[in-house]
Amino acid sequence: MQWMCSRAARRVLGGTAGLFILGATGWMAGCAARWDLDYDYGQSRAKQLNRPLLLYFKDWRSSEHRNLVVNVLENSTVAKELSQTVNVELLYNWGPVAKRYNTTKTAEVFIYCQPDGTEIDRLNVGKDPITPQQFVEWLRACRAKYRGTASQPGATTQPAGKA
């Protein structure tokens, strides 16, 4: 349960069959970052790869979500930064994960976590537009915090760059 290519490409190409054609032609290099759709699977991958976990709590029906995907998440600089984390996309108002991270009332929230799911920082985009540069700066600041917590005595994780 994951998507590895941009939503716009999937819409244009018509779902799974289109993705097969896309992959067969070698056009995958221009696609956005990988996003898992299952928290447990994403957390397991984060632990296995020893990378931080980035959770995105969305409202898939909102224009804010669509604008964020097109204008920010599919930006090449953002995609490069996202390649250093395990990314999980979740509904903001549904399930135990939304309750655990207290996102049931607000959509468009990013939470940067340790591989075990311990929160490091959060970015509540909400209805306020964010630029790719602002998002990249936030991701880099979170990665610095992650490296700082990972190098503290007794920590069980390593910096994302070492994975």
N, C-alpha and C positions, 0 to 999 in steps of 0.2 A: 504494500500500500504506500506508494510514493510517486512523486512526479519529479522528473529530472529535466524537463524541457519547459520552455515558457508556455504559459497558458494561451497566449495569443497564437503560437505555432500550433498547439493542439486544436484550437477552435478552427483555424484555417484548414488544417489537414484532416480534421474529422476523427479525433479520438485515437484509439489503439492502432487501427490500420494506418492512419497517417503517421503515427510515431514510428511504426515499422519501416515505412517508406523513408521517413526522415533519417532514421539510423542507417538504413541500407545505402543511402546516398552520401553518407559521411558528413551531413550537415549539422551533426550534433555539437560540434565544437563551439558554435555560437550561442548555445543555450544557457539558461540561467542556472543558478545553484540547485543542488539536490535538496528536496524537502520530503521528509517522511511524514506520514499521516497518522502514525501510531506512537503514542508516548513511550510505551514499554519497549517497543522495538528501537526507537531512537535512543532511549537511555542505554539500552544494551549495546548499541553501536558506539555510543559515546564512551562507555567504559572500555569496550574492546579496542577502540582506536585511541583511547586516552586523549580525547578532545573535549573541549567545553560543549555544552548543550545549549542551543538557542531555541527557545520556545516562542512561537508567534500565535497569539490568541486573536482570532479574526472573526468578523461577521461577514461571511461570504456574500451576503446580499447587499452590502453597503457600497456606496460609491467611493467612500474613503478607502476601502479595501482594494477595489479595482484600481483606483488612482495610485495607491501605494505600490501595488504589484507592477504596474506599467512604468511609473515614473521613478521608482526607487529600487525595488528588488530585482528588476531585470537590467539594471545599470551594470555595465561590465566591471567597474571598480568595486561596486557593492558585491557582485557575484564572486569576485576574487577574494574579498574578505570573508564572505560566507563559506567559501571552500575550506576554511580553517576551523569550522565548527560543524557539529551535527545539528541539523536544522529540523525542527518538528513544527508542523502547522496544525493547529487545533481550533475547535470552535470555542469562543470565549464564554459561552453561557451553558455549556453542556458537559456533564461528566465529572468524575471525581478529580481529574487533573485541574479543571477550571476552578473547582472548589478549593483544592489544595493551594493553588496560587492566587486565590481570591480575585478572579477575573470575571466573575459572573455578572457584573453590572457594567463593565467597560470593555469595549472591543478595541482592536488595533493596539495590542500591548505586546511588547517584546520582553522576554525575560532571559537573561544570560545566566547560565548555571554551571556549576561543577558537573562532571560526568555523572555523579550520583543524584543530581537534581537539586542540590543545595543552591539557592538563589544567590547570585553575586550582585546583580543590578537589574533594574527594569526601566524600560522606556515606554511611557504611555503616550502614544501618538494621538489616539482619539480622533477628533475631527480637525486637528491642527495639521496642516501640510508640513511635510519634512522633506528636505532636499537629500539627494544621494550623499553629498559631502557631509551633512550633519549626521546621517546614519552611519557612514564610514567612521567618522570621528568617535561616535558613541561605541561602535564595535571595537575600535582600537583601544579606547579607554577601558572597556570591559576586559579585553584580552590582557592588558597591563595589570588590572586587578586580579585576574585569574592567575597570571604568572606569579604575582605577589603572594596569593594564598596558597598556590601549589608549592612554592619554595619554602614555606614556613615549616619549622620542625613539627613532625607528626602528621604532615599532610600526606595523602596517599596518591596524589595525582602529579603529573609533570606538566610543564608548559606546553601549550598547543603546538608550538613550533618544533618540539622534540618528538612528536608522535609520528 
